[in-house]
Amino acid sequence: MSDARRIVVKIGSSSVTGEDGTPATALLDRLAAEIAALAGEGVDVVVVSSGAVAAGWAALGKGAPRPADLAVLQAVSAVGQHHLMSAWSSAFETVGRTVGQVLLAPHDFADRNQYLHARQTLEQLLALGVVPVVNENDAVADDEIRFGDNDRLAALVAHLVGASRLVMLTDAPGLLSANPALDPNASLIEEVTEFDRSLEALAGGPGSEVGSGGMASKLAAARIATWSGIEAVIAAASAPGVLRALEAGEAVGTRFVAREAHLSARKLWIAFALGASGRLVIDQGAQRALCTEGSSLLAQGVIARSGDFEAEDAVEVVNEEGTLIAKGLVRFGSKEQAPAGDPVLIHRDDLVLMD
């Protein structure tokens, strides 16, 4: 892997596209110029860009309300991805840079060989001086196994390429202390060192009609990044020079401090790339064994279960109060009994504590 400084920049749909859904060429031109300038200073930049569905519906919808049907949206994204990449290509062409489209799916992070292929492709693009523009492969994604928003995808890509920083550019200046529409005294939270429920409560729900995430998904992505040992920043896409300012060490947006102890690629995949197929409720003894003794989860420690899951599926593990404790891969399904002489339901190597 390259020794160059490396960042991942994610731009949301509400920033990449205008009110009519067409690509926001002025913003793309400005960001392309910033990224090209950073590249000239030895900084590798991977772009994760939303906006395919918005751009596709702008081309097809003729002003009609955006559809909700998944099959229609997938077809729309196939049209919009072309328009989106054309806009990025034009923006970077003016600053002498070539872009390369990379479409990823959760399988690319779940399968080890696919993971290595994806990393190799991105490494080769960067080595060639190409700016990778990444998006989820929306046109063929299965609704049951898709990322759902590009914030989480961007965090996983940051880990994939060994980035030092994930920058999520949006239409907000960062994470605010309250909803500014309800509280005129809401202020910017400049730095976050720990994630807790009060922080998550500030995020609310989806932030715009054209996007799928909102601040809640950005907080989730920031958590993935920091657990990977990567600094995360949420900042305004409209702020001129935002990427240069961050590289210069200036305080911009909300900064999430990277954890010193971080997850391996496999445990990151278990914790954040896999959807949970069920939930296990464990007793106090099992909770103590997991959290303080680093033990595996034994079947006898489970007092309730929900969901229909098979061996190797991911499940959430909660305590009797319903607090999420861990997530892991089960060794036998919800309709099976523990094998004779082997009561381990989730081995500690397949378990991630979610505190």
Summary of the structure (lengths in Angstrom):
residues: 355
radius of gyration: 21.1
end to end distance: 30.5
largest distance: 66.6
contacts: 1194
relative contact order: 0.11
helix: 38%
strand: 22%
